[in-house]
Amino acid sequence: MNKIKDYLLLMKPSLSIMVVFSSVISYLLAPKVVEYNLAMILLLFAGGMLVTGSANAINQVVEKDTDAQMKRTSKRPVAAGRMSVQEGWAFAIITGAAGVFILGYYFNWLAAGLAAFSLFLYAFIYTPLKKVNSIAVLMGAVPGALPCLIGWAAGDDQLSTGGWILFAFQFFWQFPHFWAIAWVAHKDYSSVGFKLLPANEGPTKFTAIQTIAYSLLLVPVTLLPYYTGMCNYKDTAGLISIGLIIFANLFMIGRCVALYRSMDVPSARRVMFGSYMYLPVVMLALLLSKA
C-alpha cells in the first residue's frame, strides 16, 4: 500500500488532474465532438494522466537532491530514499509510453505527438533551466499550455484556431499563477538555486506588475472564443458564460493588484489560490456556451 502511495506521489496527482482537466475540456470544446462519450473522455483522462505523471516523475528523479533540501519536497519518494532512481526512471518510461500509446491508438497520432513533445519540454528543457535563468518559466509555460492543444487535436484531428486560443489562454494564465507560487516559496527556491522570479532580487514590484500585465492579457484571450464563433453569446447560456468570464478576470486582476499594493506572502498566496479557481471557472464557462 505504501508503494502505491509513493507511485501516486511521484505523479503529483493534484497537479496532474488540473493539467488533464484543461485537456478534457478542450477536447469537449472541439467542433467535431458533438456527443459526450464517457469512454472516450476517460481514455483521454487516463492517457493525459499517464503522460503528465511521467513528466512529473522525471522531474522528481532529476531534482532528487534539490527536493531533499527543501521542506515542502523532502518527503517525495525519490528524495526521501524510499524509491531508487532506477525505479523512478522505469516508472516514468512505462507511464509515458503507455499514455502516448493511448492517445495515439484511441484518438490520433497528432495528439500523441504533442503529448510526447510536451513531456520532453517539461522534463528535459524546463526542469534543468530552473537553475539557470528565469526564462525557465517561459519555457515551462509551453508544455503547461500544450494539454489544451492535445485535447483539441484529440477531438478535432487538427490544430485549428480554437485550439490555439485555448493554448494562449492557458499559456498566459501560467505566469501570474507560477510567479505567485515562486513568491510564496521564494526562500526554499532561492536556497537551492532556483531562478524563477522575473527579477534577480526576488519578490519585487516588477514581479507584481508582471502578474497584473499577464492577468490583463487574459481578458481579450478569454473573449476570443466568442468573437471567432467558437462559443455562442446570443442565448442565456452564452450571456451567463460571458458574465462568469468577465467576473473571473476582474477577480484575478484584483488579486494581482492587491499583491502589488501589499507586496507580501499572504497576498501572493491569494493570487495562487485565486488562479486555481480561475482556470476551471473560465474553462467550464466556455464549455457552457459552446456553439
Summary of the structure (lengths in Angstrom):
residues: 291
radius of gyration: 19.0
end to end distance: 45.9
largest distance: 57.2
contacts: 1036
relative contact order: 0.11
helix: 78%
strand: 1%
